[in-house]
Every structure is written in structure tokens, then in C-alpha cells.
Amino acid sequence: MSMHRHRLLPTALLALGLLAGCGGKPSAGAGAAKPPALAALVVHAEDAPRQQLWDGVVEAVQQVTITAQTNARVRELPHDVNDVVAKGDVLVRFSDVEQQSARQAAQAQLASAEATYKDAQAAFQRIEAVYAKGYVSAAQMDQQRAARDAARAARDAARAQLANVGQQLDYTVLRAPFAGIITRRFVHVGEAVQAGPPSPQPLIQLQALDQLRVNVQVPQSAVEAIRQFHSAQVLSGDRRIAAAAVEVFPYADPQTHTFNVRLPLPADSDGLYPGMTVKVAFATGAAKRLLLPASALVRRGELVGAYVIDAHGVSLRQLRLGAHEGEQVEILAGLDDGERVARDPQAARAWLVARHAAGQPSSGASAHD
């Protein structure tokens, strides 16, 4: 692993009360001094996956745009955008005057068809009884059979028509197919909607927030490594959320030549919502890296450092940080493998203040070129 370049924090930080090492060579007395009795940890390079970062978009696994299935006028919209609804809740009610009239007409037509079929069936049974005794001809028998079959077909058609009209009536009340949140509303109360043509009119957009995934477009040059290592993490603030799976589409977009990758997220992915952009770290190999607890860092504005302990004392070292992983942070520059860092920055600062007040050098460590 290559040596990290060390940098001491600028003098401006000293004015803020962070006392760094003096940078000069230690005196004989200082060289013989014992290391400060501060709680410390030794930084070691650890095996970690090499990663590539790509932008992704959070989306709901369950999302639907409910469209009009009948021609009607919007009578009621019980819920608005951002409302949470349960499965089966009414989302839209339409006027149903025409559908109710159509159902009554279909019911009357079915009653007439059933009566006609009943008469035709009775007449056929009578003809069938006397035909066996030879009192009627075969032509009369066939004629009555055809009349019965026609009446039965008319009855079945009337039943189908009633079912169709009933379905149209059901379409005047639209319910949520699953529990979720309303993200868009395309219509208003009193507005007339059409089921088509050319296409059904959109009404309500619904998304479920309990099942999320991240959609990422990756170039074809990176897709083979992603398929090989099959591991990814979604970066959300200081958190790294491990994807439940890595689903690489088996084809590329012919326009952009990119592959679509889907990452299902665990159920406890708090703080992520559909439409958000996030960074996704895909494992593409193995590497070594230095990790340091975030609690050991000292922050002053945009500058970040840590107190490094050696045989001569304590010095404040400026660091360049990488990605966060839980409670730890990757150190890209400023520390070497095997160096000791104060666990408690406040205790280290107090030690420096006490040394400075006593007129003693705080450290003999100098900045590396």
C-alpha cells in the first residue's frame, strides 16, 4: 500500500484552540519523554472491496397509475396528494346514473329472455313426449328444438350483458389495490373522464413506501465486474445500506448502451423515498484501506483532522476522508498504517493545552513532505 501524505492543519486552526505540534526537532529532554497517557487506537489497513460509484434513483416496487375504465363524471375524491391510504380505500367515485339505468335495462332484458326460454323449454318437452308416440313429425320436433336453443342462447347473452353492465357500474367506484401514498392526482371533482379511445384517462398515482429499490444505469464497460462480484451498497448520508440483491438486466439500452441494474432495499431503509437520487457503490475488486472511528475526528468548518500520538507527544494531523461505513470513516490521506490516534480528541486537546501552559513542547513530530 502506498504511503499517505501527511499534512498538519493550517495555523488558523490554532487560533480556534486546536494546538498542533511545533514541527521542530525534539530536544534531548523531549526525546526522552514518555508518550502521553492517552487512550489510543492503532490504525491498520484492512481488506475491503474496491468500489465504483454510480448515480441511482430510488423508486417504489409497487406503483400504479389508476385509469378510467368507464365514461363518467367525477363525483368524489376522498383523498388528496400525500395522503396515506389502506388497501381497499375508495380513491374515486363517479356519477353512476347511466350505469344504473343500463343495469336496470339489462335486468329487464334478462327477465324477458329467461321467461322466453322457460316457455320454449316447456313446449319442447311437450313435443318430445308426443313425438315418441308418433303424433308429430320429425320436422316439427326439430323446429321446436331450434326454438328452445335460440331462447337459451338469448338468455345467456342477456346474462353476459348484465355482467358487463355490472362491471361498468363497479368501475364507478375505484379502490386502492394496495396500501400506499398518493403521489399524483390528475382529475378534479366534476370533471368528465373517458375510458378511451385512444387510451384510458389517468386518475390517481399510488406508490407503496414499504418496498423500495434503486435503479442504476451503468456503462457496458462496468457491467461485467458488477455481475462477477454481485455486491452493492447504497450511500445515504453517513449510512451505507447493503442492497438485498443485485439484479442486472440481460440487455443494454440501444440508445445509451447502458445496462439497467436494480437493487432491492431492505425494509428498514429509513430516509429514502421514491424519486431521490443516491450514490451506489458497486464492488469491483479487492483493495486495502484505513478506517478510523468518526468519534476520533476533529472538525473545524471544512477541515478535518485527528490527534496522532507518537513517542514524543501529540500532533494534530489534517486528513482527507473517503466514504463512511457505519460508525467508521475511510482515510484517504493523512495517516499511515500502524500509526496511533487518540480515541478522545477532547482529552488530546486538553493534554496539548496543559503542555503549552507549562512551556513544554507538545510534539516532536514534523509534517511529512
N, C-alpha and C positions, 0 to 999 in steps of 0.2 A: 504494500500500500504506500502511495506517495506521501511524503511529509507535508503536513498542513502548514501554511504560512501563518505565523503569529503576528498579531497586531495589538498594541496597547491602546486603550481607549484614549481619545483626544483629551487635551488638557482642560477643555471646557467641562468635562465630567468631574474633574477635581473640584471645580468651583461649586458643583452641586453636592459635594460632600462625599464623593467616591474617591478614595485615595488609592492610587496605583503605586507600583514600585518605582523607586527613584531612577532605575535604569543604569546606574553606575556600577562599577565593580565593587564587590563587598570588601570591607576592611577585614583585617585579621580577626578582630573580635567578632564581627558579624559572621565570618565564615565558620567560626567555631560554635556559633549559636545553635541551639536546638531548634528543630522545626516547631512552629506554633501548635499548641494542643487544641486543634480544631477538628471537628468531625469532618471526615473527608471520604471521597469515593474515588476509586481508580477507574479511569476511562479506558475501555478496551474496545478494539474493533470487533464487531460481531458479524456473523454471516447473515446476509439479508438478500432478498431478491432484487435484481436490477429491474428498474421500472421505467415505463414510458407513460407520460401524461397526455390525455386527450380530453377534449370537452364533451360533456354529455348533457342530456336533457331528461329531467325526471318526468315520468308520465304514470298515469293510473293504469293498472292492469285491466280493471273493469271500468269502461267508459262508453257511453252510448249517447247518441243524439236521437231523441224520440221524435218521430214524424207523424203527420196527419194520415190517418187511414180511411177517413171519410170526409165528405164535404159538409161543413157545418160552420157555425159561428161560436167563437169562444165566449162561454158564459161565466166561467170562474177559473181563477188561477190561485189556488190556496197558498202557494209558496213562491218565494222570490229568490233571486240570485243570492248565494251564500247560505241558504237555508239547508239544514241537515234533515234528511227525510229517512224514514224507515221503509223497508221493503213492503210494498202494497199500499203505501200512502197515495192519495189522489193528487196528481200533478196538474191535470187539466180536465175541466168539464165543459162539454159543448152543448149547444141547444140541440134538442132531440125531437122537435115537432115532426119533421119529415120522417125520421126513422120510426117514431111511434106510429104514425099513420101507415107507413109501409108495413109495419108488423101486423097491425090490425087487418089490413087488406090481405096479407099473406095468410093470416089465421083463418079468415073467412073463406079464402080460396081453398085452403086445406080441408076445412069442414065440408065444403061442397064436393071436393074430389073424393073424400072418404065416403060420403053418402052415395055418390055415383058408383063407386067401386063396390059398396055393400050391396046395392041393387043388382049390379052386373054379376056379382058372385052368386047371389041367390037365384037369379034367372038361369045361370049356367048350371047350378046344381039341379034345378028342376028339369032342364032339358036333358041333362046327363042321366037322370033317373028314368025318363021315358024312352030315351034313345036305346037303353039296354033292352027294352021290351019291343023295339022296332017300330014305335009310333011316330018317330020323326026321322027325317033323312040325315045323312052324314053332312050335307051342306048346311043344314040348319044348326047342327052341332058345332061345326067349325065356325060358323058365323057368331054364335053365342060365346064361344071360347075367345075369339078375337076381340069381341066387345069387352069381355072381362079383363083380358090382358091390357087393352088400351086404358081401361078405367084404373087398373093397378098402376100403370106407368104414369098416368096423370096424377094419381095420389102421391107417388114417390117424388115426382117433380115438385109438387106443392110442398112436400116436407122439406126438400132441399132449398126451395125458395124461402121458406120460413126460417130455416137455419141461417141462410145468408143474411136475411134482414136482421135476425137476432144478433149476428156478428157485427153488422153495421151499427146496431144500437149499442153493443158493448164498446165499440170504438169511440163512442161519445164520452166515455169516462176512461182516462188514461192514468195508469198507476205505475209507481216506481218498480222496476224489475229487480232492484237490489237496493240495499241501504247505501246512502252516499250523500254528496253535497251537490247542489245545483250550481253549475258554473256559468251557464248562459240561459237566457230566456229570449226567444225570437219573436214572440207574439204578445199581444195585449188583449185585455178584456174587450169584447165587442168586435174583434177583428174576424173576418171571414177567412177560412183556410180551405185549401184544396188538397185532395189526395193525389192529384195529377190529372192528366199529363202536364209536363214531361216527367216530373218526379214529385214525390210527396214533399209537402212543405215542412221544414224543420220547426219544432216547437220548443223543446226543452233539452238542454245538455246536462247529463248527470255523470258524476265520477265518484268512485269509491276510494276513500283515502286510506283504507286499511291494508291495501295491497298495492305496492308501488314497484316500479322498475326504472332503470336508467337506460336510455337509448343513446348509443355512441356510434358515430361514423368514423371508421378508421381506414387509412390508406391500405392498398393491397400489399405494400412493402412490409407492413407490420402485422398483417393478419396471421401469418404462419407461426410467429412466435407466440401470439395470443392463443392460438389453437394448441400449441405444444404445452404451454405452462398452465393454461386454463385457470388462472387466478387473477382476481382484480379487487381493488379497494376503492370505495367512493369517498372522496375528501369533502367533508362538510365542516367548515371552520377548523377547529383543532382536532376534530374527530376523524378517525378512519373506520369506515363501515365496510366490513367484508361482504362482498356480493355472495348471495346464496348459490349462484351458478353463473357460468359464462356461456351464453348462447350465441354462437357465431353463425350468421346466415350463410348458406352454402352457395350464394351467388352475389355478384357485385352489381352496383348501380351502373348501367351502361353509360350514363351521362357523366357522373363524377368519379367512376372507377373506385368507389369506396365500398367497404363491407359494413353491413349493419350488425352491431353487437348489442344484445340485450342482457341486462344484469338484474335479475330479480333481487329485491332488497328484503332483509328480514323485517318482521312485523314491528320491531322496536326502533325503527328509523325515524325518531322524532326530529322535527325541524326541517324535514324535506317535504315539499309539496309539488304537485304537478305543475309543470311549466318552468321550474327552476333550472338554472344551468349549474353544473357541478364539474369538478375535475375528477377524472377516473384514472387511477394508477394501475396499469396492466403489468404483471410480472413478465419479463422478457429474458431473464437470465439470473445469474448469481453475482453477488458483489460483497465487499466489506464496507462497513460504515460505523461511525462513532455515534453513540446515543447518550444523551445527558438528561436527567430529570428536569422538567420545566421549573421546578421549585428551586433549582440551583442557579438559575439565571438572574441577572441584574438588568433591568430595562430602564433606560432613560430616553424617552422620546423614541426615535427610530433606531437608536443604538442599543445593542445587546451585548452583554459580556458575562464573564464568570470569574470568580476568585480562584486563582491557581496557586497551589501550595507546593513549595519545594523545600530544600534543606536550609535555605537562607531566610525564608519568610513567605509573604503573600504578595501577589501582584494581581491586578485586575486586567484581564485579557479580553479584547474585543473578539467577538465570534460572528461567524456567518452561518445562519441556520438554514436547514432544509425543511423537510416535511415533518409534521407532528404525527406521532403514533401513540395514541393513548396519553399517558402522563409523561412521555419522553419526547425529546426533540432530536432530530438528526443534526450533527455538527459537520458542516461542510468545510470550514476553515477556522483556525484559531487554536486548535488543540491537537496533540499528538497521542498516539496510542501509548498508554502507560502513565500518563500524567495524572496528578491528583488535583481534585477540585473540591472546594469547600461545599459541604451539603447545605449549610445555613449561611446565605450571603450576609444577613444582618450581623451574625457573630463574627464573620470575617472582617466586615467593615469596622465593627467595634474594636477588634484587635488592632487594625491599622490606625484607628484614631488614638488608641492608647499608646502605641509605639511612637506616633508622631508627637503626641503631647510630651512624651518622655525624651524627645530629641534623639530617638534611635532610628536607624534605617529600617524601613519596613520590609525591604526585599533586596536581594542582590541579583535577581533575575532580570535580564535585559531582553528587549524585543529582538526576535529573530529577523534577519534581513529577508 
